[in-house]
């Protein structure tokens, strides 16, 4: 099963995600860590990669929350998650500590207009 892209049910037109992350590697692209969410962008991945370059088996699975939102017919909700990954030594010989990065995100679900069935 391919989990790289979210699967939108027939009632959903699309979804956006606005994020901010705290922890190691967050500022590696010159971004200053912020308390506010970045600009919303289309949700194109089910698992958002962790910014920590030493993190292994990490990343943030947002599909579960997305599915709950659709089931409950929510349009917007905020979440926070710890990275489930771990840091290893540069050559991968030993596992050191769990990754301590924290990911905050706001999901927005865009639903298709409901059609009335009049006869």
PyMOL commands that set and color helices and strands:
alter all, ss='L'
color gray80, all
select helices_A, chain A and resi 63-71
alter helices_A, ss='H'
color red, helices_A
select strands_A, chain A and resi 12-22+41-42+47-48+55-56+60-61+76-82+86-88+95-98+102-111
alter strands_A, ss='S'
color yellow, strands_A
deselect
rebuild
show_as cartoon
